[in-house]
Amino acid sequence: MVGIGPRIKEYFLSYGLKKVMVDEFLANYFKDAGYADVELYKTPLGHRVVVYAEYPGRLIGRGGVILKKVATIMQTRFGLENVNITVSPVTDPELNARVVAFRIVRALEKGIPFRRVIMFMIRRVMEAGAIGVEITISGKLRGERAAYEKLKAGKVYKAGDPVDYIIDRAVAKALLKPGIFGVEVVIVKPGIRLPDQVEIKEIPQAEIDKLKQDLGVGS
């Protein structure tokens, strides 16, 4: 087996670091736009950036003014060359953990009680077809001492290899008068075969009759 050369390793490490930095930047500044994720592509002409958001218009701005500022920041702060940004809407926002987390943050910052927010979001996620959802809010919920509230619905998997591909997890922060509230959302995505899923196969009646005949069992 041929090993990966040092230049290739360096490229992937550099790409991963840049993606994380860009992702954190967008998440911090565009939670009101329902920012969800970003993809980076290196092209012969520079870098192509695809941003996914619940409300693309809030990220683009009137006449693309906000998008132009974002492109400039990506070039100066993160070293991306000739940035071309595309903003796309999120598919199934109720099943995207980051979108849901930012929805909760916006609701908390508007003064809506945290328990009501959790119950409402859980219902929306489950109605969208999720296998399970767990939402945790931590901070000074009822007084000066920090506490947390955790509610879930459906099946939520916490361990094992399948967690890597069936779980969508996101963390966000809300700045309120009592302090910073942490929000964690875990969604078990639908349409994926689960490790404990069992399918019952129905045997055709003809096969049952033949088996009875071979065993000499009467009908």
Buried (B, 14 or more C-beta within 10 A) or exposed (E): EEEEEEEEEEEEEEEEEBBEBBBEBBBEBBBBBBBBBBBBEEEEEBBBBBBBBBBBEBBBBEEEEBBBEBBEBBBEEBEBEEBBBEBEEBEEBBBBBBBBBBBBBBBBBEEEEBEEBBBBBBEBBBEBEBBBBBBBBBBBBEEEEEEEBEBBBBEBBEEEEBBEEBBBEBBBBBEBEEEEBBBBBBBBBBEEEBEEEEEEEEEEEEEEEEEEEEEEEEE
